[in-house]
Amino acid sequence: MKIKNIIFDNGGVLSNPKTGHWFITPNYWDILGLGENDYSNVTKEAMKKYQNLLTQDPKTEAEEHEMFADFYYRVLDEIHYPNLTKEVAYQLAEDCVYNDEKYDFFEDVDSELEHLLENYNLYMITDAWPSSLRVLQNRKIFRKFQNIMISSFESKTKREGLFEIFLKYHREVIPGESIFIDDRSDILDYAEQCGFHVLLMNRS
């Protein structure tokens, strides 16, 4: 059967975090006034511990900001940050939610998407929050896609049924005529169960 649709994930496929970690934002260490080498490992461990606070509930950037402010406050408390205040947590959340520079798009993204548009319908299914949609719009990537489905707006991740929701909304997309591209093999398993052809992209 002829492939008509290519469906992309974002993180790890089209973009990476500029700092190497999605929650350690471009201005993270400057806001805290800390040396990265002194606190990097304990910070990452604390972020793993409280990652359960990062839910699929936010439907607006304001709600996303509140979620991350709570997350960062818990993380800073965990690492015994000496100047902990809610204001500092809010500054970190602002850098996370409203700083487009957090995303580092791969150099080939624009040219390759334009090339693929000549022969395929492009879609995106990604586990992310509202701010990622703004970034895609500002980066002028949004307009290259027929639709971009972000998990937070549906309150479901790819593991929890986002593929099924996508197919319900887009009855024109036949899984057997579609390739889903992700950087994680476990996510590709879910896509395969829904009938998609899959491709693992390992940028490293």
N, C-alpha and C positions, 0 to 999 in steps of 0.2 A: 504493500500500500504506500502511496506517495506521501511523504512528509509535507505537511502544510503549515504547521505551527511549531515555533521554538519558544519554550517557556524557561525563563531564567530565574535563578535565585539572584540576590544582590551581593551580600557580604561574602567575600572569598571568591566570587565569580566576576563581578563587575567592579567591586571596590574592596578596599581593605581599610582598617583603622590607621590613620596617619601615624599614630604612636605605637602601633603594634598591639594595642588592647583597646577594645571598644569603649570601656568605661574609664580608662585613664586618658583624659581628653587633652587637646593641645596645650591648654594653660593649667593643667591640673597641678603640677608641682610648683608653678609660680604662685598660684592662688594660695597654696598651703605654706609656701616658703620653706619647703623641705627639699633635701637632696634625694634625687631618684634612687641612687645606689643604696642609700641608707634604709629606705622604706619600701622599695619596689616589691620584694618577695612577700613581706607581711601584708602589704596592701592587696596584692593579688589573692592571697589566701583568704583575707577578710571578705573580699568581693565574691569569692566562691561561696563562702559561708552564707552570705545574705542575698545571693542571686535569686532566691525564692521570692523576694520582695518585688522583683521585676515581673509583674503580671501582664496579662493581655487586656487589662481593664481600660487603660487610657484611650479615650476617643478624640482628645484634643491635645495640643502641645502644652497647654496649661496643666492638664491632668498628668501628662507625662512628666512635666517639671516637678510637680508635687511628689510623684512616685520616686523620682531620682533623688530629690532632696532628702527624703526619708532614708533611702538606700545609702547615700553618702554619709549621712549623720551616723548611721549604725556602723558603717565601715570605719569612720574616723574614731568613733568611740572604742571599737574593737582594737585598733592599733594604738590606743592611748594618745591620740593627737593632743598636744598640750594646749592648743588654742581653740578648742572645739566650741563652736556656737552654731545656732541654726542659720545664721547669716552666711557663714563659711560654706555650709552644706548647700545653701541656696545658690551661692556663686558657682560651685562645682556643677550643680544641676543645670544652671544656665549655660555653662560652657558645653555641657553634654547635649542639651536639647537644641540650643539656638546657634551653635557654632558649626556652620557648614564645613569648615576646614577639618572637622573630625574625619571626614571621608576623603580617602585618597583613591581616585578612580584610575584604573589601569590605562596606560597610554593608548592601547588599541581599541578601547571601548567604542568611541564615537565612530571610527572608520569601519569597524567590524559590524556594528549594528546597522549602519547605513547600507553596507554591502548586503547583509542578510535581508533587509527590508525589500530588496529587489525581488525576492523569491518566496518570502515567508511572512506569515503573521507573527508578530512578536508579543509575548505576554510576560508578566513577572508574577511570581508567587514567592513572598519573602516573609520570614518571621522578623517583624520589626514594629516600631512605634510610629505615631503620627509625624514626628519630625523628619523621618526618612523620606516621606512623600514630598515635603517642602524642598529637601535637598535635591531630589530627583527633578523637581520642577525647575529649581534655580539653575541646575546644571544642564537643563534643556535635554535631559534624557527621557523624561516623562512622555514627551510628545512622540517618541519613537515607538511606543507600545500601544497596542490595542486596549490593554487594560493592565493596571498594576494592582494586585491584591496584597494588602498588608495585614498581617495576622491580628494586630491589635484592634482593627476596625471590625473584625469578625469574632473576636474573643476566642479564637482557636489558632493553635499553631499547626504547622504542617503535620506534626505527629498526631494531632487531636482531631483531624478531619478537614483541614483547610483545602486539601485537594478536592474532596467531595463537594465542598461549598463552591469552589471555583467552577467545577463542572456543572453544578446546578445553575449558576448564574450565566454560564457561557455554553449553552447547548450547541452552539456552532462548532465548538472544539471537540473533536473526536480523539480520545486518547491514543488510539492506534495510528493516528495521523500526526502525532505530536511527540516532540522530544523535550524532556525536562532536564535541565542542567543544574547541578548543585556541586558544592565542594565536599559534601559529606555523604558517604556511602550509606549510612543508616537512614538518611532522609530519602535517598533514591529508592530504598526498599519500599517505602510508603507509596511513592509515585508509581512504582512498578505494579503494586497491588491494585492501583486504580487503572491499570492498562497502558500507562505511558511508556514509551521508549525512554531510556535514561542515558545520561552521559555524565561521568565524573570528571570535573575540572579541577586539577591540582595546579594552582598558579605557582607554587614553589618548586 
